[in-house]
Amino acid sequence: MFPECRQIGSPPWQQVIVFIGPAGVGKTTLIAKLAANLSLLNNKKVALFTLDTYRIGAVDQLRTFASFMGLPFRVASDVEELRKVMGEQSRRDYILVDTRDAF
């Protein structure tokens, strides 16, 4: 589903990490912790994205984490929109993508 995401003109140093798994396993919390580590401790440029527009509060939760850390945050409703908004973050070292449990 996502292999084409790396082929949208991303610079070779950029890492796109998509978190996929069942609801309630801690994907969003893990993304927040990883983003904090990468951006605050390692001085990497990080952007947060979510495809989880289904779970109540999911968007707000990740938006709040991003705001606290001063990181860009975008919501995508599907994979096509994700490809588009990822192209806007070509200067980021890492793009971390939260997903819902089913597509």
C-alpha positions as CSV (number, residue, x, y, z in Angstrom):
1,M,0.0,0.0,0.0
2,F,2.8,2.5,0.8
3,P,5.9,1.6,-1.3
4,E,5.1,4.4,-3.7
5,C,5.4,6.9,-0.9
6,R,9.2,6.7,-1.0
7,Q,9.2,7.4,-4.7
8,I,7.5,10.8,-4.6
9,G,10.8,12.7,-4.9
10,S,11.9,12.4,-1.2
11,P,15.5,13.2,-0.6
12,P,17.7,10.1,0.0
13,W,18.3,10.9,3.6
14,Q,14.6,11.2,4.5
15,Q,13.0,8.3,6.5
16,V,9.3,7.7,6.2
17,I,8.1,5.4,9.1
18,V,4.5,4.2,9.0
19,F,3.1,2.7,12.2
20,I,0.5,0.0,11.5
21,G,-1.2,-2.2,14.0
22,P,-4.5,-2.9,15.8
23,A,-6.3,-0.2,17.8
24,G,-5.1,0.4,21.3
25,V,-1.6,-1.0,21.1
26,G,0.1,2.4,21.5
27,K,1.0,3.6,18.0
28,T,0.2,7.2,18.7
29,T,2.0,7.3,22.0
30,L,5.1,5.6,20.5
31,I,5.1,8.1,17.6
32,A,5.1,11.0,20.2
33,K,8.0,9.4,22.1
34,L,10.0,8.7,19.0
35,A,9.3,12.2,17.6
36,A,10.5,13.8,20.9
37,N,13.6,11.7,20.9
38,L,14.5,12.4,17.3
39,S,13.7,16.1,17.4
40,L,14.6,17.2,20.9
41,L,17.6,14.9,21.6
42,N,19.0,14.3,18.2
43,N,18.1,17.6,16.5
44,K,16.4,15.9,13.6
45,K,13.7,17.6,11.6
46,V,10.5,15.6,12.1
47,A,6.9,15.9,10.8
48,L,3.9,14.0,12.1
49,F,1.1,12.7,9.9
50,T,-2.0,10.8,10.7
51,L,-4.4,8.7,8.7
52,D,-6.5,7.9,11.8
53,T,-9.6,10.1,11.2
54,Y,-11.8,7.3,12.6
55,R,-10.9,7.0,16.3
56,I,-12.4,9.7,18.5
57,G,-9.7,12.1,19.6
58,A,-6.9,10.5,17.5
59,V,-6.3,13.6,15.5
60,D,-6.4,15.9,18.5
61,Q,-4.0,13.7,20.5
62,L,-1.3,13.7,17.8
63,R,-1.9,17.4,17.0
64,T,-1.3,18.2,20.7
65,F,1.9,16.2,20.8
66,A,3.1,18.0,17.7
67,S,2.2,21.4,19.1
68,F,4.1,20.8,22.3
69,M,7.2,19.8,20.4
70,G,6.8,22.5,17.7
71,L,6.6,20.0,14.9
72,P,4.5,20.2,11.7
73,F,1.4,18.1,11.8
74,R,-0.9,17.1,8.9
75,V,-4.1,15.0,8.6
76,A,-4.7,12.9,5.5
77,S,-7.9,11.1,4.8
78,D,-6.5,8.5,2.5
79,V,-3.2,7.3,1.0
80,E,-3.5,9.6,-2.1
81,E,-3.8,12.6,0.2
82,L,-0.9,11.3,2.3
83,R,1.3,11.2,-0.8
84,K,0.4,14.8,-1.5
85,V,1.1,16.2,2.0
86,M,4.3,14.2,2.3
87,G,5.6,16.1,-0.7
88,E,5.2,19.3,1.3
89,Q,7.7,18.1,3.9
90,S,10.7,17.3,1.7
91,R,13.1,19.1,4.1
92,R,12.3,16.8,7.0
93,D,14.6,14.1,8.1
94,Y,11.8,11.9,9.4
95,I,8.1,11.7,8.6
96,L,6.2,9.6,11.2
97,V,2.8,8.4,10.0
98,D,0.0,7.2,12.4
99,T,-2.6,4.9,11.0
100,R,-5.9,3.5,12.0
101,D,-6.4,-0.3,12.5
102,A,-8.1,-0.9,9.1
103,F,-8.1,0.7,5.7
